[in-house]
């Protein structure tokens, strides 16, 4: 019996490309690399969501690209702050003009938390906020039936959790060393 493969749609192809990008960017160690990876991945997700008819998510992914590029330089000037801040009211504007109920609400909440994450100067805080954002995006992606985006969010969450665990392990010996250095010998405390 001859079995034919399932047809691959353009939405699937861009979803798979976006998933591949999502598997790579969370593994980056440096903040700038995280942001560059997010920007590239979201370019693929824009096309994927447009092809699925999830227009709120597609437009919000364009904001993600903008935010990631604006947040890349370490030092922030007024222009960068203004450009990044302008994306915040754009979230609400996009949601209003592309409203499709709960999926729009979930994707808007997801980008709100990822917006907070991208503006962090500390990679640990960034990863924690991305985990919160991911919960909203996973719910959105289940509703718009995007297995690639759900898999992407799950992988990103797992990678961010692993990186956070690694950061915690690195911090533990330093905390013990600091505590030991600050400890007072018993004989000196009585004097």
N, C-alpha and C positions, 0 to 999 in steps of 0.2 A: 504494500500500500504506500502510495506516494503522499508524503506530508509536506505541505507548503508552509514556509515560515510566516510568522505574523507580519503584517505590513508595518514598516517603520515610517511614521509620519515626520514631518519637519519639526513639529512640536517635540516629538521624542528625541530627534537628533540634537536639537538645541538644549533640551533638558539633560541629555546624557553629557553633552559638553560642559554644561553648567555644573553638573554633579562632579565631573572630573576636576574642575577648578575648585569646587568645594572640598574635595578630598585633599587638595594640596595646600590651600592658604592657611587653614588652622594649624598646620604643622610648622609654619614659619616661626622663628624665634623672635624676630625683631618687629617692632610696632609698624615701621614703614612697609615691611614686607607683607604683614597682615593686611594693611590697607590696600596695597597694590593688588594683592590677590582677591580681595573683596570686590574691587572695582572691575577687574577683568571677568570674574565670575558673574557679576551682576549684569554685564553687557549681554551675556548668553541668556540669563534669566529674563531679561526684558523681552527678547524675541520669543522665548518659550511661553511666557505669560500672555503675550499678545496673541499668539497662535491658539492658546487655550481659551481666550476671551476673558482673561482675568486682568482687565485694564487698570484697575486700581493698583494691583501689585506691580504691573509693568511700569507704570508711571513712578511708583515709589522706588523701584529699583534704579530708575534714572537718578533719583535724588541720592541714592546710596553711592552711585558712581561719583556724583558731584561732591558729596560729603567726604568720601575717601580721598579724592584728589586734593581737596582744600585742606584736609587735616594732615596731609603727609609731612609738610615741613615741621621740624621740631619746634623752632621758635615761631610764635604766632604774632602776626601784626594785625593792625586794625582791619585791613582789607580782608584777610582770611577769616577773622572773627565775624565780620559783617556778612560775608558770603555764606559761611556756615550757618549763622543765625537765620539767614533768609530762608534756609531750607525748612526750618521748623514750622512757620506758618504755611509753607507750601504743602506740608503733610495734610493739614486740615483742608486746604483748598483742593488738593487732588482728591481726597476722600469725598468731598461734597460733589465735585463735578463728575466723578466716576462711580458714585455710590451704587453698590449692588448688595446691600445688606450686611450680614455677618462677615462674609469674606473681606469686605472693605474695612470693617471695624477691626478685625484681627490683624490684617496686614498693616493698618495704620498704627496699631499699638506695637506691633513688632518693630516697625521702623522707628517709632519713638524711642524705644529702649536701645535699639542699635545706634541711633543718633547720639544718645548719651554715651554709648560705648566708644564710638569713633572719636569723640572729643576728649577722651581721657588721655592723659600723658603716661599713665602707668598701664602696662600690658595686663597685669593681674585684674585691675578694676575693669579694664576693657573686656576681658574674657568673662567675668562674672555678669556684666550687663548683657553681653551677647548670649549668654545662657538664658536669661529672662526673655530676651527678644525671640530666641529660637522657639520657646514654648508657644508664643503667639503665631509664629510662622508655620510651625508644624500643624497647628489647628487649621490655619488658613489653607495650607496645601492639601490637607485631607479633604476639605470642602470643595476645592476646585479640581480635585482628583489628579494631582501631580505626584506620582510616585517618585520621580526624580528629585523634585524639590523636597519631599518628605525625607528621602534617603540622604539628601544633602544636609538637611538640618540635623538629622540624627548623627551623621558622621561628624559634622562640625561640633556638635555638643560633646560627643565622645572625645574628640581631639582636644577641645578646650579643657575638658575635665582632666585629661591626662597631663596637659601642660600645667594646669593649676596644681595638680598633685605633685608634679616635679618641682614647681616653685616652692611648694610647702615643704618638701623634703630638703631643698637647699636651705630654706630659712631655719629649719629646726636645729641643725648644728650651730648655726650662728647665734640663735637665741640661747642655747645651752652655754656656749662660750661666754656670752655677755653676762648671763646669770652667774656663772662661775667667777668671772672677773669682778663682779659687784658683791660677791659673797664676802662677809667679814669672818676671819678666823675666830673661833670661840674665845680663845685666850685674849685677843685684842679687844673684843666687844666688852669684856668686863672692866678693862682698864680705863 
